[in-house]
Amino acid sequence: MAASVAGRAAAWGARRALGARRGRAGTPALPPPPGPGPRRALSGPAAGPDTATVLRERLRQHQVTGATPDPQDRDSQGSLRRLALRLGGLLAATGGVTVLYIFGSNAVDEHGDKIPDEFDSDPVGIRHLRRTYKYFKDYRQMIIEPTSPKLLPDPLREPYYQPPYTLVIELTGVLLHPEWSLVTGWRFKKRPGIEHLLQQLAPLYEIVVFTSETGMTAFPLIDSIDPHGFVSYRLFRDATRYMDGHHVKDISCLNRDPARVVVVDWRRDSFRLQPYNGLALPRWDGGSDDRALYDLAAFLKTIALSGVEDVRSVLENYSLEEDPLAAFLRRRTRLQEGSVSLVVESWRLEETPGGGQCRDSQGASPLCRCPPGFSGRRCQHNADDCSPNPCAHGGTCQDGANSFSCSCTLGFGGPRCRRRAGACAPNPCAHGGTCFTHFSGPVCACAPGFMGVRCEEEVRGPPPRPRPRRGAAPLALCALPLLLLAPGVGLAVARRRRAGGR
């Protein structure tokens, strides 16, 4: 009995030594043999260090295994990235082709026929690119430029009454103060003296509310401050010229004499193109004790009753004042006494040879303000607009007053003789039609209201509106489902690849 127990213990010791060597090599040790005797004898402190060593070794292997990425996962992530890039490229290419097709096709007339243009002779791709570029260029120009070169209709003629001056005034910041709160939202406060200003100036000034706000916002506001109809015209943001982030009011587009136009605003950038036509008031902060509009009415009424030929000669003296109305009030007493004229540094309306104006400088030589294209002390020198010669292909230049004209040689045309004259010289299109050279001969694009081969027939009734380009809608409808299905197809392919890799 003792011999069998001793043999069993020796065998278990050999197995234990083998298990320890395996544990150091990364393989877990074998469990102890069955039997109560040896297990109880070796379950004490002697077995502790070996168990801890095995646990530490297993933990180290787990950390090493977890820190190393699976090659299959790396391949799956790379495939997803490549698939996403391909889908993005496909979508971008589809969108680009769609844009070129829609905006690069010919416009069509009322019968659905294509209207020829100057790009028809180009290759197909170049043709669509140039038409698309022209479309977006014209669209950008439409946003930047005023809606029309004549924002106001022609002045009234007898027997109708046309006020001698034009007042262009801003709405917000001058006549109204916008306020916003969580309870009421946007509210607009009327400035004290609006009724007095409009009533006093309506017989002397053609009042135009020209605001940088949109028409949807400003139209009901003007109705609320002018119930009697003193405001003659209303111009909004689309009539401004967008320059360097500012909406500028270009007086040259008003269809009025700039010498008799007064612009009232609180932003000097609003009349930067004609700085001496503007009067920059401090922005109204909503105070109820404000009297600026009463003083403005007195100032503008003084200008009109004095019969000033050029309001710029008056407004120039107030252009550097922080508060021009306060400066006017300081001078009004002396104006009434007659010690000074309305123009403190009075510009004499003395015409120079170049059409400029000069003023007396207290005994010294007069100071003259010259129009563009002229120079000299009395604007006597006219700049040579033909030096260098702007006319191409041997054209002859004729100098004018701040302008020039070109006499082109045979075979060329245009303002600077840069266009080859073919079948369109002279223009065979009547009523302002545009001529384009085609291999079959001249082709006319008629102005609105006219039709025919040479635009000789007048359209009865309103001119037809151009229809949408043929083929644009079906292409867009076909491309839309592809754009919607592409992400789902990509995800399905990615999942299938990942499942197959596992």
C-alpha positions as CSV (number, residue, x, y, z in Angstrom):
1,M,0.0,0.0,0.0
2,A,2.8,2.4,0.9
3,A,4.6,1.5,-2.2
4,S,1.6,2.3,-4.4
5,V,1.2,5.6,-2.7
6,A,4.9,6.5,-3.2
7,G,4.7,5.5,-6.8
8,R,1.6,7.6,-7.4
9,A,3.3,10.6,-5.7
10,A,6.5,10.2,-7.8
11,A,4.4,10.1,-11.0
12,W,2.5,13.2,-10.0
13,G,5.7,15.0,-9.2
14,A,7.0,14.3,-12.7
15,R,3.8,15.5,-14.3
16,R,4.0,18.7,-12.1
17,A,7.5,19.5,-13.2
18,L,6.5,19.0,-16.9
19,G,3.5,21.3,-16.3
20,A,5.7,24.0,-14.9
21,R,8.0,23.9,-17.9
22,R,4.9,24.1,-20.2
23,G,3.6,27.1,-18.2
24,R,6.8,29.0,-18.7
25,A,6.6,28.1,-22.4
26,G,3.0,29.6,-22.7
27,T,1.0,26.3,-22.1
28,P,-1.2,26.0,-19.0
29,A,0.0,23.4,-16.4
30,L,-1.8,20.1,-16.1
31,P,-4.3,19.7,-13.2
32,P,-3.3,17.7,-10.1
33,P,-4.1,14.0,-10.2
34,P,-7.2,12.7,-8.5
35,G,-6.9,11.5,-5.0
36,P,-7.3,13.3,-1.7
37,G,-3.8,12.8,-0.3
38,P,-1.5,14.5,-2.7
39,R,-4.0,17.3,-3.6
40,R,-4.4,18.3,-0.1
41,A,-0.7,18.1,0.5
42,L,0.1,20.4,-2.6
43,S,-2.8,22.8,-2.4
44,G,-1.0,25.0,0.1
45,P,1.5,27.9,-0.3
46,A,3.8,25.9,-2.5
47,A,1.3,26.0,-5.4
48,G,0.8,29.8,-5.2
49,P,3.7,31.2,-7.2
50,D,3.2,28.8,-10.1
51,T,-0.5,29.8,-10.5
52,A,0.3,33.5,-10.4
53,T,3.0,33.0,-13.1
54,V,0.5,31.2,-15.3
55,L,-2.1,34.0,-14.9
56,R,0.4,36.7,-15.7
57,E,1.6,34.8,-18.7
58,R,-2.0,34.4,-20.0
59,L,-2.7,38.1,-19.4
60,R,0.5,39.1,-21.3
61,Q,-0.5,36.9,-24.3
62,H,-4.0,38.4,-24.3
63,Q,-2.6,41.9,-24.4
64,V,-0.2,41.0,-27.2
65,T,-2.9,39.3,-29.2
66,G,-5.4,42.2,-28.6
67,A,-2.9,44.9,-29.6
68,T,-2.2,43.3,-33.0
69,P,-5.0,44.2,-35.6
70,D,-6.5,41.4,-37.5
71,P,-5.3,41.4,-41.2
72,Q,-8.9,40.7,-42.3
73,D,-10.1,43.9,-40.5
74,R,-7.4,45.9,-42.1
75,D,-8.4,44.7,-45.6
76,S,-12.1,45.4,-44.8
77,Q,-11.4,49.0,-43.8
78,G,-9.3,49.6,-46.8
79,S,-12.0,48.2,-49.1
80,L,-14.6,50.5,-47.4
81,R,-12.4,53.5,-48.0
82,R,-11.8,52.7,-51.6
83,L,-15.5,52.1,-52.1
84,A,-16.4,55.4,-50.5
85,L,-13.9,57.2,-52.8
86,R,-15.3,55.5,-55.9
87,L,-18.9,56.4,-54.9
88,G,-17.9,60.0,-54.2
89,G,-16.1,60.3,-57.6
90,L,-19.1,58.7,-59.4
91,L,-21.5,61.1,-57.7
92,A,-19.3,64.1,-58.5
93,A,-18.9,63.1,-62.1
94,T,-22.7,62.5,-62.5
95,G,-23.5,65.9,-61.0
96,G,-20.9,67.6,-63.2
97,V,-22.3,66.0,-66.4
98,T,-25.8,66.9,-65.4
99,V,-25.0,70.5,-64.7
100,L,-23.1,70.8,-68.1
101,Y,-26.0,69.2,-69.9
102,I,-28.7,71.3,-68.3
103,F,-27.0,74.7,-68.5
104,G,-24.9,74.0,-71.5
105,S,-27.7,73.2,-74.0
106,N,-29.2,75.7,-76.4
107,A,-32.2,77.7,-75.3
108,V,-35.4,76.8,-77.1
109,D,-38.1,79.1,-78.6
110,E,-41.9,78.8,-78.2
111,H,-42.0,75.9,-80.7
112,G,-39.4,73.9,-78.9
113,D,-36.7,74.5,-81.5
114,K,-33.2,75.3,-80.4
115,I,-32.1,78.9,-80.7
116,P,-28.6,79.1,-82.3
117,D,-25.9,81.1,-80.5
118,E,-22.3,82.0,-80.9
119,F,-21.1,78.7,-79.4
120,D,-22.6,76.4,-82.0
121,S,-19.4,76.2,-84.1
122,D,-17.4,74.9,-81.1
123,P,-16.9,71.2,-80.3
124,V,-19.5,69.6,-78.2
125,G,-17.7,69.6,-74.9
126,I,-16.3,73.1,-75.3
127,R,-19.7,74.3,-76.4
128,H,-21.3,73.1,-73.2
129,L,-18.5,74.4,-71.0
130,R,-18.7,77.9,-72.5
131,R,-22.5,78.1,-72.3
132,T,-22.4,76.9,-68.6
133,Y,-19.7,79.5,-67.8
134,K,-21.7,82.2,-69.5
135,Y,-24.8,81.3,-67.7
136,F,-23.2,81.4,-64.2
137,K,-21.3,84.6,-65.1
138,D,-24.6,86.3,-66.2
139,Y,-26.2,85.0,-63.0
140,R,-23.4,86.4,-60.8
141,Q,-23.6,89.7,-62.7
142,M,-27.4,89.8,-62.1
143,I,-26.7,89.6,-58.3
144,I,-24.0,92.2,-58.3
145,E,-25.4,94.7,-60.7
146,P,-28.7,96.7,-60.3
147,T,-31.7,95.2,-61.9
148,S,-31.9,97.9,-64.5
149,P,-29.7,100.8,-65.8
150,K,-32.8,103.0,-65.3
151,L,-34.3,102.3,-61.9
152,L,-36.8,105.1,-62.2
153,P,-39.0,106.1,-65.1
154,D,-38.3,109.2,-67.1
155,P,-39.2,112.5,-65.3
156,L,-42.7,113.8,-65.8
157,R,-43.3,116.5,-68.4
158,E,-45.8,119.2,-68.6
159,P,-48.7,119.4,-67.9
160,Y,-47.6,117.1,-65.1
161,Y,-45.6,118.4,-62.2
162,Q,-42.1,117.1,-61.6
163,P,-40.3,118.2,-58.3
164,P,-37.0,119.9,-59.1
165,Y,-35.0,117.7,-56.7
166,T,-34.9,114.0,-55.8
167,L,-34.5,112.7,-52.2
168,V,-33.2,109.2,-51.8
169,I,-33.6,108.1,-48.2
170,E,-32.8,104.9,-46.3
171,L,-35.6,103.1,-44.3
172,T,-34.0,101.3,-41.4
173,G,-31.7,103.3,-39.2
174,V,-33.0,106.6,-40.6
175,L,-36.8,106.4,-40.5
176,L,-37.3,103.2,-38.5
177,H,-35.5,101.5,-35.7
178,P,-35.7,97.6,-35.7
179,E,-36.0,95.9,-32.3
180,W,-36.1,92.2,-31.5
181,S,-37.1,90.3,-28.4
182,L,-38.1,86.7,-27.5
183,V,-41.6,87.9,-26.6
184,T,-42.6,90.1,-29.6
185,G,-40.0,89.1,-32.3
186,W,-39.1,91.9,-34.7
187,R,-40.7,95.3,-34.2
188,F,-40.0,98.6,-35.9
189,K,-40.2,101.9,-34.1
190,K,-41.2,105.0,-36.1
191,R,-38.8,107.9,-35.7
192,P,-40.3,111.2,-34.5
193,G,-40.9,113.6,-37.3
194,I,-41.6,111.3,-40.2
195,E,-44.9,112.9,-41.1
196,H,-43.4,116.3,-40.8
197,L,-40.5,115.4,-43.1
198,L,-42.6,113.9,-45.8
199,Q,-45.2,116.6,-45.7
200,Q,-42.7,119.5,-45.9
201,L,-40.5,118.0,-48.7
202,A,-43.1,116.3,-50.9
203,P,-43.7,119.6,-53.0
204,L,-40.0,120.2,-53.4
205,Y,-38.5,116.7,-53.7
206,E,-39.3,113.5,-55.5
207,I,-39.1,111.2,-52.5
208,V,-37.6,107.8,-53.1
209,V,-37.2,105.2,-50.3
210,F,-34.1,103.3,-51.4
211,T,-33.3,100.6,-48.8
212,S,-30.9,97.7,-48.6
213,E,-33.7,95.5,-47.1
214,T,-35.7,93.1,-49.3
215,G,-39.0,94.1,-50.8
216,M,-40.9,91.5,-48.7
217,T,-39.7,93.2,-45.5
218,A,-39.7,96.9,-46.5
219,F,-42.9,97.2,-48.6
220,P,-45.4,96.9,-45.7
221,L,-43.2,99.1,-43.5
222,I,-43.3,101.9,-46.1
223,D,-47.1,101.5,-46.3
224,S,-47.3,102.0,-42.5
225,I,-45.2,105.2,-42.4
226,D,-46.7,106.8,-45.5
227,P,-50.4,106.5,-45.5
228,H,-50.9,109.7,-47.6
229,G,-48.7,108.6,-50.5
230,F,-45.9,111.1,-50.3
231,V,-43.3,108.5,-51.3
232,S,-43.1,108.5,-55.1
233,Y,-41.0,105.4,-55.6
234,R,-39.6,102.4,-53.7
235,L,-36.3,100.6,-54.4
236,F,-35.0,97.6,-52.6
237,R,-31.9,95.4,-52.2
238,D,-32.1,94.1,-55.8
239,A,-31.6,97.6,-57.1
240,T,-28.3,98.1,-55.3
241,R,-24.8,97.3,-56.5
242,Y,-23.0,94.7,-54.4
243,M,-19.4,95.8,-53.8
244,D,-17.0,94.4,-51.2
245,G,-19.7,93.0,-49.0
246,H,-21.8,96.2,-49.1
247,H,-25.0,97.2,-50.9
248,V,-24.1,100.4,-52.6
249,K,-26.7,102.8,-54.1
250,D,-25.5,103.9,-57.5
251,I,-27.0,107.3,-58.3
252,S,-26.0,107.0,-62.0
253,C,-28.7,104.3,-62.4
254,L,-31.6,106.4,-61.1
255,N,-32.3,108.1,-64.4
256,R,-32.1,111.5,-62.7
257,D,-29.7,114.4,-62.9
258,P,-27.0,113.7,-60.2
259,A,-26.7,117.4,-59.6
260,R,-30.2,117.4,-58.1
261,V,-30.1,114.1,-56.1
262,V,-29.6,114.0,-52.3
263,V,-28.9,110.7,-50.6
264,V,-29.6,110.4,-46.9
265,D,-28.3,107.3,-45.1
266,W,-26.4,106.4,-42.0
267,R,-23.8,104.3,-43.8
268,R,-21.2,106.1,-45.9
269,D,-20.5,103.0,-47.9
270,S,-24.0,103.2,-49.3
271,F,-23.1,106.2,-51.5
272,R,-19.4,105.5,-51.9
273,L,-19.7,105.8,-55.7
274,Q,-21.0,109.4,-55.4
275,P,-19.7,110.6,-52.0
276,Y,-20.7,114.3,-52.6
277,N,-24.4,113.3,-53.2
278,G,-24.7,111.8,-49.7
279,L,-25.5,113.1,-46.3
280,A,-24.5,110.6,-43.6
281,L,-26.6,111.0,-40.4
282,P,-25.8,109.2,-37.1
283,R,-27.8,106.0,-36.8
284,W,-31.0,106.4,-34.8
285,D,-30.9,104.4,-31.6
286,G,-34.6,104.5,-31.0
287,G,-34.7,107.4,-28.6
288,S,-38.1,109.2,-28.3
289,D,-36.7,112.7,-27.9
290,D,-34.9,112.6,-31.3
291,R,-35.4,115.7,-33.5
292,A,-33.1,114.8,-36.4
293,L,-35.9,114.5,-39.0
294,Y,-37.2,118.0,-38.2
295,D,-33.6,119.4,-38.7
296,L,-33.2,117.4,-41.9
297,A,-36.5,118.8,-43.3
298,A,-35.2,122.3,-42.5
299,F,-31.8,121.6,-44.2
300,L,-33.3,120.1,-47.4
301,K,-35.9,122.8,-47.6
302,T,-33.3,125.5,-47.4
303,I,-31.4,123.8,-50.3
304,A,-34.5,123.7,-52.4
305,L,-35.7,127.2,-51.7
306,S,-32.2,128.6,-52.4
307,G,-32.4,127.2,-55.9
308,V,-29.0,125.4,-55.7
309,E,-28.0,124.3,-59.2
310,D,-25.8,121.5,-58.0
311,V,-26.5,120.0,-54.5
312,R,-23.0,118.4,-54.5
313,S,-21.6,121.9,-54.0
314,V,-23.5,122.1,-50.7
315,L,-23.2,118.5,-49.5
316,E,-19.4,118.5,-50.0
317,N,-19.0,121.0,-47.2
318,Y,-20.8,118.6,-44.8
319,S,-19.2,115.4,-46.0
320,L,-16.5,115.3,-43.3
321,E,-18.9,116.2,-40.4
322,E,-19.7,113.5,-37.9
323,D,-23.2,115.1,-37.5
324,P,-23.9,117.3,-40.6
325,L,-27.3,118.5,-39.1
326,A,-25.6,119.9,-36.0
327,A,-23.1,121.7,-38.3
328,F,-26.1,123.1,-40.3
329,L,-27.7,124.3,-37.1
330,R,-24.6,126.2,-36.1
331,R,-24.5,128.0,-39.4
332,R,-28.2,128.6,-39.8
333,T,-28.2,131.8,-37.8
334,R,-25.5,133.3,-40.0
335,L,-27.4,132.0,-43.0
336,Q,-30.5,133.9,-42.0
337,E,-28.4,137.0,-41.3
338,G,-26.8,136.7,-44.8
339,S,-23.3,136.8,-43.5
340,V,-22.5,133.5,-45.2
341,S,-24.1,131.7,-48.2
342,L,-25.6,128.3,-48.0
343,V,-22.3,126.9,-49.4
344,V,-19.8,128.0,-46.8
345,E,-16.9,127.6,-49.1
346,S,-19.0,128.5,-52.1
347,W,-18.4,126.8,-55.4
348,R,-18.9,129.2,-58.2
349,L,-21.0,127.7,-60.9
350,E,-18.4,128.9,-63.4
351,E,-18.0,126.4,-66.2
352,T,-14.5,125.5,-67.3
353,P,-13.6,124.5,-70.9
354,G,-13.7,120.9,-69.8
355,G,-17.1,121.2,-68.0
356,G,-15.7,121.5,-64.5
357,Q,-16.5,123.9,-61.7
358,C,-14.2,126.3,-59.9
359,R,-14.3,128.1,-56.5
360,D,-12.6,131.2,-55.1
361,S,-9.8,130.5,-52.7
362,Q,-9.5,133.9,-51.1
363,G,-7.3,135.7,-53.6
364,A,-5.3,132.7,-54.7
365,S,-5.7,130.9,-58.0
366,P,-9.1,129.2,-58.2
367,L,-9.5,125.6,-57.3
368,C,-11.3,123.6,-60.0
369,R,-13.0,120.2,-59.9
370,C,-12.6,118.5,-63.2
371,P,-14.8,115.7,-64.7
372,P,-13.3,112.4,-65.7
373,G,-11.0,112.7,-68.7
374,F,-9.9,116.3,-68.1
375,S,-7.0,117.8,-66.2
376,G,-5.3,121.1,-65.6
377,R,-5.9,124.1,-63.3
378,R,-9.0,125.0,-65.3
379,C,-9.7,121.5,-66.7
380,Q,-8.4,122.7,-70.1
381,H,-6.6,119.5,-71.0
382,N,-8.5,116.6,-72.5
383,A,-6.9,113.2,-72.0
384,D,-6.1,111.5,-75.3
385,D,-8.2,108.3,-75.2
386,C,-6.6,107.2,-78.4
387,S,-3.1,106.9,-77.0
388,P,-2.4,104.0,-77.2
389,N,-4.6,103.1,-80.0
390,P,-7.4,100.8,-78.6
391,C,-8.6,99.9,-82.1
392,A,-7.4,96.5,-83.3
393,H,-6.5,95.2,-86.8
394,G,-5.5,98.6,-88.1
395,G,-8.6,100.4,-87.1
396,T,-8.6,104.2,-86.8
397,C,-9.3,105.8,-83.5
398,Q,-11.2,109.1,-83.1
399,D,-10.8,110.9,-79.7
400,G,-13.8,112.3,-77.9
401,A,-14.7,113.8,-74.6
402,N,-13.7,111.0,-72.2
403,S,-14.5,108.6,-75.0
404,F,-13.4,107.3,-78.4
405,S,-14.7,105.6,-81.4
406,C,-13.1,103.2,-83.9
407,S,-13.4,103.1,-87.7
408,C,-12.6,99.5,-88.5
409,T,-10.9,98.1,-91.6
410,L,-12.7,95.8,-94.0
411,G,-13.5,92.5,-92.5
412,F,-13.6,93.5,-88.9
413,G,-16.2,95.1,-86.6
414,G,-17.2,95.8,-83.0
415,P,-16.5,98.7,-80.7
416,R,-12.7,98.0,-80.9
417,C,-12.6,96.2,-84.2
418,R,-11.8,92.8,-82.5
419,R,-14.6,90.8,-84.1
420,R,-14.3,89.4,-87.6
421,A,-17.1,90.6,-89.7
422,G,-18.7,87.9,-91.8
423,A,-22.2,87.5,-92.9
424,C,-23.4,89.7,-90.0
425,A,-21.7,92.9,-91.3
426,P,-23.9,94.9,-91.7
427,N,-26.4,93.5,-89.2
428,P,-29.3,92.0,-91.2
429,C,-31.5,91.6,-88.1
430,A,-34.2,94.2,-87.7
431,H,-35.6,95.7,-84.5
432,G,-32.5,95.2,-82.4
433,G,-32.0,91.5,-83.2
434,T,-28.7,89.9,-82.6
435,C,-26.9,88.3,-85.6
436,F,-24.8,85.1,-85.4
437,T,-22.6,83.7,-88.1
438,H,-23.5,80.2,-89.2
439,F,-22.1,78.0,-91.9
440,S,-25.5,78.3,-93.7
441,G,-25.5,82.1,-93.4
442,P,-26.5,84.8,-90.9
443,V,-28.9,83.6,-88.1
444,C,-31.0,86.2,-86.1
445,A,-31.9,86.0,-82.5
446,C,-34.8,88.4,-82.2
447,A,-35.5,90.8,-79.4
448,P,-38.6,90.2,-77.2
449,G,-41.8,91.0,-79.2
450,F,-40.4,90.3,-82.7
451,M,-40.1,87.1,-84.8
452,G,-39.3,86.0,-88.3
453,V,-36.1,85.1,-90.2
454,R,-34.9,88.7,-90.0
455,C,-37.0,89.7,-86.9
456,E,-39.2,91.7,-89.3
457,E,-42.5,90.6,-87.8
458,E,-44.0,91.9,-84.6
459,V,-45.5,89.3,-82.2
460,R,-49.1,89.9,-81.5
461,G,-49.8,89.7,-77.8
462,P,-47.3,89.2,-75.0
463,P,-43.9,87.8,-76.1
464,P,-43.7,84.0,-75.5
465,R,-41.7,82.8,-72.5
466,P,-38.8,80.5,-73.3
467,R,-39.6,76.9,-72.4
468,P,-37.2,74.7,-70.4
469,R,-34.5,73.1,-72.4
470,R,-35.5,69.8,-73.9
471,G,-34.1,66.7,-72.2
472,A,-33.1,68.4,-69.0
473,A,-36.0,67.0,-66.9
474,P,-35.7,63.3,-68.0
475,L,-32.0,63.3,-67.4
476,A,-32.5,64.8,-63.9
477,L,-35.2,62.2,-63.2
478,C,-32.9,59.4,-64.2
479,A,-30.0,60.6,-62.2
480,L,-32.0,61.1,-59.0
481,P,-32.7,57.4,-58.3
482,L,-29.1,56.6,-59.0
483,L,-27.9,59.1,-56.5
484,L,-30.4,57.8,-53.9
485,L,-29.5,54.1,-54.4
486,A,-25.7,54.5,-54.5
487,P,-25.2,54.8,-50.7
488,G,-27.4,51.7,-50.0
489,V,-25.6,49.6,-52.6
490,G,-22.3,50.6,-51.2
491,L,-23.3,49.6,-47.7
492,A,-24.7,46.2,-48.9
493,V,-21.4,45.4,-50.8
494,A,-19.4,46.4,-47.8
495,R,-21.4,44.2,-45.4
496,R,-21.1,41.2,-47.8
497,R,-17.4,41.6,-48.1
498,R,-17.0,41.8,-44.3
499,A,-19.2,38.7,-43.8
500,G,-17.2,36.7,-46.4
501,G,-13.9,37.7,-44.8
502,R,-15.1,36.3,-41.5
